[in-house]
């Protein structure tokens, strides 16, 4: 019977330890071992670095985050500093960026306590300066929640509520993207996609007049009014040409904006929308205006949910449907009815050949509000358009199929 002189658990642990902490630290630890602590060094290498770090169930960078949170909670600051420095210096996929480290500390402030976070931030800043990572002075009153963005309102009338998310990459934005919501919704509708795109884009969301926190001047409105609102917003924000992504009413506004203010639009995504309605549908919109004017938006909220979401989605995600119902029902009746008039009067079909920018038209397979034929008509009229159909999606396809919708947008933007 042969005896292998290699302790494989130790060697595996040493390999993991080096990959996470770096050769310099591990060499220093092993070279400074002595008859008193050598067995302890052997033990932690085998049990911490092989038995735990060697398990494939979690990615190494996630284990690293767990260690940072745990050492903060236990006030084991010597271990915390060791792992912070190693995480920042690790240039592989297992390392952490400065912003990712900040997010760990922010979350630990809630779960481990503010005093622990105070110490964690102080130590992390010391390490960042030691690594010659510049930290620009920033006033606390000037920061904004990265999942919401910096909020504001336009100076002109009607005042439009908006949010701007800066790219989290810290670099110049790849594009400026505007997300324009559907009738009866508000800018919160886009939170998921906005945060996704804000990885490397500047993202602007806003509430249409008569919606959310924007003003509701007397109506009725026209689509030209809504497009001019958007143009005024973009000029106030000095946006330059934008990638416009609009769903339903937001897609109609995007078409009109590209035609009326072509220098403001560099690319266009029109989802679950139309360029015109037949007479029967226009009559339906007039009925809706009359109902809302007489009885309020609550009177039509259930019917709107039936168009926004298909049956299977309503059964599977009742809380999401309830959230959108609350938003629709709480929209002011006057502003809602005035926007209904703008939607009913949308009429860009004959002018769409004049849109000289790349376009993506997204249709919902199950969309009864703006059926596939309407998207096909727009895609055929737009000179640089392609059509994408989202399966198992009704009118709010970005909500029912958010991953698919984001993938379509990513592919479109990647080719601009």
N, C-alpha and C positions, 0 to 999 in steps of 0.2 A: 504494500500500500504506500503510495507516494504522498508527500506532504507539500502543498503549494505554499511557498513562503510569502506570497502576496496576500495581504488582508484586503479583499476586494471591497468590503463595506467601507473601510477606511479610504481606499483609493477613490471610490465613487464619491464619497462625501467630500474628499479633498478637491476633486474636480468641480463639484457643485459650488463649494466654498470659494474657489478661485473665480468661477464665472460670475458670481454675485458680488464678491468683495474686492476682487482684483488680486493679481499676483503679489504686488508690493505688500499689501496688508497681511496676506496669508504667509508670505515668506518671513515677515517680521515676527509673526506669532510663533511659527514653527521654529525659527532660528533662535528665538529667545526662550524656548521651552527648557525646563530643567527637571531634575529628579523629583521636584515637588509637584509641578503642574503638568508634566508630560502626559500622565494618564487622563487628566481632565481634558487636555487638548485632543487626545485620542477619542475620548467619549463624545465630546460635542461634535467632532468631525463625523463620527459614525452615526450618532443618533439625531442630531439636529440637521446636519448637512446631507446625510444619506437617507435616513429613515423618513424625514419630513420633506426636505427640499428635493429629494430624489423621487418623490411620488408624482406621477404624471397627471393627477387629477385636477390640478390648478396650474395655470401658467406661472412661470417664475416671477413676472412683474406683479401679478396679483398677490402672490405670497409676500413679495417685497412690501406692498401696500399694507398687508395684514401686520407685518412686523413693525412698520412705522406706527400704525395705529395702536398696536399693543404696547410698544415701548413708551409711547406718549401716555397712555392710560396708566401704566405702572410707574411712570416717572423714571424709567431706566435710561437716563439721558446719554450715558456713554454709548449704549447700544444704538440709541436713536441717531446720534451724531455719526456713528460709523456707517449706518445704513443710508442716511441722507447723503453723505459724501459719495458713497459708492453708487447710489442711484443716479446722482447728477453726473457722475463721471462715466457711467456706462453708456456707450454710444450704440449699443445693440438694441434690439427690440425690447429687451428686458429693462432698459433704463427708464427713468422718469424725467420729463421736462420740468422746467421751473413752474409752469402753470399747473401741471399735474401734481407736483409736490404741494403747491398752494391749495389745491382742491382736497388733498388728503388732510391737511392741517385744518381747513375750514370745516370739514365733516367731523373731524375729531374734536373740534371745539364744542360741538353739540353732544357727542356721545361720551367724550372723556372729560369735558369741562373746559371753561374758558381759561382758567389758570394754566392748565396743561398746554393749551394752544398758545398762550402768551409766551411760555418758555420755548415751545416748539418753533414758533415764528422767529424768536430772537436767535436761537441756535442756527436755524436754517439760513437766516440772513447773514450771520457770521460766516457760514460755510460758503454761501454764494459770493460774498466779497472776497473770501480767501481764494476762491476759484476764479476771481476776476470776472464775475458775471455782473454787469452794470445794473443798478436798480434806480430807475428814474424817479425823481421826487413826484409824488402824486397826492393831492389833497383828498381826504376821505369823502368829502362832499361831492367830488367830481366822478366817483366811480358808479357803475351801474351793474345790476345783476346780469351776468353774461347769458342767462337763460331767458331774459326779457329784453335786454338792450336799454339804451338811453332813450327815455320817453320825452316827448315834447308836443307842442301844438304849433301849427302854422300861424304866422302873423296876420296873413290876409283872411278875408271872410269868404265863405264860412271857415271857422277855425277847424282844422283837421287834426285829430290826435294821431300820433305816429310813434314808432319805435325804430331805433337804428342799432343793429348789432354790428360791432366791429369784428373783423376776422380774428379768430382766436390764434391763428398762426403768428400773430405779431408782425406779419409782413404786409406789404402793400396788397390791397384786395385784388384778387384775380378778376373779379367782376363786381359790379354793384347790381344786386338783384332786388326787385320789388315784388312783394307778394300781395295780391289783391283778392279780397275775400268775396264770398257769395252773399246774396241777398239774405238779410236776417241774421247774419253772422257778424263777427268782428275780427280784429287782428289776431286774437288768441287762437283762432282756427288754424293758424299757420305755425304755432310754436314748434312742433316737431320738425317740420321741414326747414324752418328758419334756423334753428339751432344746428341742424345737419349742414346746411349750406354755409353757415358762418364759420366753418372750419377755415376757409380760405377766401370767402367772399364777404363784402359788406352787404348786409341784408336790411332792407327797409320794409316795414309793414305799417299799414295805416287803416283807420276806420273811415269808410265812406261817409259822406254827409248823411245825416239821418240815422247813423249807426254808432253803437258803442259810445265813446266819449267825444265824438265829433259833433259839431253843431248841426242843427236841422232847420235850415231856412225854409220859408214857405214854399210849397211846391205848386204844381208838379215839376219834376226835374226832367231833363233830357240827357241822353247819353253824352252829348257834347258838354253839358254842364259837368258831368262826372269826370270826363276826360280832361277838361280844363282845370278842375280841382287837382287832379293828379299832376298835371304839368306845373301848376303853381307850387305844389309840394316839392317836386323834384328840383325846381329852380331855386327854391328857398334853401334846400339842402345841398345845392351845388353838386348834384349827383353825377352830372355828365350822362352819356347814353347808358341806359340800363337794360338788363335782361328782365323783361316783364313776364311774370307768371300770374295768371288770373284764372279763377275758377268761376263758372257760371257768370254772374254779373261782372265779376272781376275780369273775366275773359272778354266780355263785351267792351268794357272800359279800355282794355289793352288794345283792341282793334281800333277803336276810335282815336286813342292816343297816338298810335303809330301813323294814322292817317292825318290827324290834325297837327301833330307836333313830331314829325318824323325824326328830327335830330335828337330827340330824347330817348329813342328806343333803338337798341342795337340787336335785339333778338326778342322773340315773342313766343310764349307758351300759352295756349288757349285750351282750357280743360272744361269739359262738360258744359259747353256753351253753344251759342248760335250766332249767326250774323243777321238773322231776320226770323220772324214768326209768321205763319199763315194766319189768315183772317180769323179762323176758329180759335186759335190760341190767343190772339189779341183780344178776342171777346172774353175769353177766360180770365185774362189779366184785368180787364175792366170789372168783371164780377168780383175778383179778389179785392180790388181797390174799394169797391162799394161795401163789401163785407167788413174790411178793416176799418174803413171810415165810420161805419155805423156801429160796429160791435167791438172793435179793437183787435189786436194781433192774436190774442189768445184764442179767438174764434176759429182761426185757421191753422193753429200750431200743429194739431195732430195730422191734418192733411199734408202739411209741409213735411213732417217727418216721414210720412208714407212715400213721398217723392225723393227725399234726401237719402233714405236708406232702404235697402231691400229687406224682405221679410227675414231671411236667415241672419242678417247682421243685427236687426232689431231684437231677435230672439237671443243671440249670443252676447250682445253688448248693450243691455238695456241702460246701464249707467251713462254710457256715451251718448245714447239717443236722448236720455233725459237731460243731459247737460246742454245739448244743442236745442232741445225744446225750450228750456228755460231762457236761453239766449234769444231765440226767435220771439217768444212770448213777451219778453221784457223790452223789446225794441219799440220805440215810440211809434204810435199809429200814424201820425202825420208824416214822419220821415220815411217809414216803411212804404206807405201808399205812394208817396212822391217818387220813391225809387222804383216802385212797380211800374209807374208810368214811363220812366226811362227805359226799363227793360222791355216793356211792351212795344216801345217805339224803336228798338234797335234796328238799324237798317244799313249794314255795311257790305252786303253781298256783292253788289255791283262795283264797289270801290276797292275790294280786297286785292285785285291785281296791282294796285298801286302801293302795296306794302312791300318794300324792297329790302326786307331783312329775313334771316333764317327764322323759321317758325316750326313749332311742334304743336300738333292738335291732338289732344287726349280725349278719348271717348270712354264712357262707361258702358260695358256690355249690357247692363240691365237698366240703363238710364231712361226713364219714361219722361222726365222733364225736358231734356234736350236729347232726343234719340240719336242713334248712330248716324242716321242720314244727314242730320244737321252738321255733324263734324266732318262727314265725307264732303259735304258741299263746301265747307270752309277750306279744307285741305286741298280741294281741287282748284279753288279760286286763288289761294295764296301762292305766289310764284315759287317760293323756296320752302314749302311745307312738306312735312311727312306726317302720317296719321298713325297713332298708336291706340290700341284698344285694350282697356284694363278689364280682365274677366272678373266675374263675381263682384262687380262694382256698379252702384247706381249713380245718383247725382253727385254726392260728395265723395268722389273716388279717392281723393287725397286722404280722407279720414277712414274709409272702408279698407283701402289697400295702400297704407302709407309707405310700405317698403317698396312695392312695385312703382308707385308714383315717384318716389325719390330716385329710384334707379333710372327711370325714364328721364327725369330732369338732369341727373348726373351725366348720363350719356349725351344728352343734347348740349349741355354746357361744355363738356369736354371737347366737343368738335367745333366750338365757336372760334 
